[in-house]
Amino acid sequence: MPEYSQVQTYIKCDQSNIKKIMLDFISTLNDCGIQDAEMISAFSGLEWAIDEDGSMYVSGGEVTKELMIAGQLIHIRPFVIGWTSKAFKELQQSWLEVSLLLWTEEILQCHLDYVLREEHRSVIWKLMNSFSHFPNHSGVYFTNEATDGRPWEAFVQNDLDNVWMFDAAIINKSNMNYYQAIDESSFFSNLQENELLIARKETWIIEPW
């Protein structure tokens, strides 16, 4: 199994709105340049299911393909998974993680210090921008194998020490208060009217926006 890095966001979800979110996800994949029929079909009919213990779950997306994205060949895997209070007792309702998994070794210039290849930086930022158009998202994060899901988990668990566990983020207006004390020695930042852009300096080298 390859090691993955992720572009990911989270949306409150249940049986009533999952079809709308999947339509938004497919539209976002198209916007990213992902129009592969096999990949898209994995998400068109997804629904929440009821497990034997009464919990609800959903997951989809097992196919990885090498695609041309923004002028770069890159291995990419769209993926969704549902999170409920069975996984995190702090959750008051279910959330759906929607993400793009990228082969880490392919996008890195140097694995030892996690520096992105120059030609892939704009591609990853384009993918993040596309994800930021989801309605009511939690924020968009670029994470690696070690930090996968950590900033969102920290957010729902009110673990303020770990909300910074990402290599880049697009923070929506409602969550900006969690990110007021930016360590300028570690992060680039750009405050806009409705969102806050953040990128880890040692990963990106220069501002990606």
Secondary structure, 3 states (H helix, E strand, C coil): CCCEEEEEEEEECCCCCHHHHHHHHHHHHHHHCCCCHHHHHHHHCCCCEECCCCCEECEECCCCEEEEECCEEEEEEEEEEEECCCCCCCCCCCEEEEEEEEEHHHHEEECCCCEECHHHHHHHHHHHHHHCCCCCEEEEEEECCCCCCHHHHHHHCCCCCCCCCCCEEEEEHHHHHHHCCCCCCCEEEEECCCEEEEEEHHHHCCCCC
